[in-house]
């Protein structure tokens, strides 16, 4: 299956500001991709490039097999976009906006639209300029998904939704993956929500790629250790091993975040520092996030 | 099928599925010949990407816990008694990693810890 989004040395510069620099990545088909990164890391720029709203400064970006600046009806009819700040025709009602939007698509799924209006609890009779930020987000979501997109791009789609609405949305997105057999890229700061549905992580840092990997691989790559000294000794202030990424605690007990090395390396570590690893636990996405960002800086 | 996925503990979803199915098989809740839900059905039930379910099922098939019969349906594979026992021990070992870590952190001696484990294994006194 063709990758739905491929970039090669993609650079986007706005005047003096480089939003993306030499970004090369290939999103695998059929995944639910979590696009994460600090504010200003280039996530929105990447999504806007992917749907052709921006053109590359250098390098290439291909969406659904076509250069992103040349997307035409065949690609656009299966591309879904949920922008961070939706742009609607404010004098319309929800129903009118939906109807207007639907008119552009041959395969608009009316039952899906109704189902979403019900599940997200959005009244179609309401006027858009009277909607709360949460309701506007709900509308943006419905507009982005009823044509059965093969590639769905969501930029911070949940920030204004209450916890119950977020749950509904997450569940729906997974139903979508199953039904439409497409790919979803979701950019969100709500890592504890997003980690419930993603199976691939793309992490950006200052316009460059920090990580692009299956989520379960990342979960298995890192761990948190509790380390105590062998009797009679003290733990060093700092562990020099490059795979020890963070350290907390004192000379008698440390909590380390590590990129798991081989068992031989772990044995060497214990011997060299006269230390025992008494516990090892996996990390969730919120905990992995700073490690992924820092790994990139280390690699430079 | 009663599987529960914890999304925040850092253990990959596919691994949780594999471990829980192994437990169901080893404990007899799933018997040889029992059919497992389709990838689609289970992905819907657990709210996971079908790819994740596929990965778990493939692993279990590869490990000989499940087999594909009649071309399509996944069923529990009958296993040799020794294999089953070894598998049970392995599962208990994995689930003890957490408590062992805690015992070490608390500085509880192996003797004391074993005594506690034995005490908890015995049925509660009426």
Interface residues (C-beta under 8 A of the other chain):
Chain A: X30 X31 X32 X170 X171 X174 X175 X177 X178 X192 X195 X196 X197 X199 X215 X216 X219 X220 X226 X228 X276 X278 X279 X280 X281 X282 X283 X284 X287 X288
Chain B: X7 X8 X9 X10 X11 X12 X13 X14 X15 X40 X43 X44 X47 X48 X49 X50 X51 X52 X55 X97 X101 X102 X104 X105
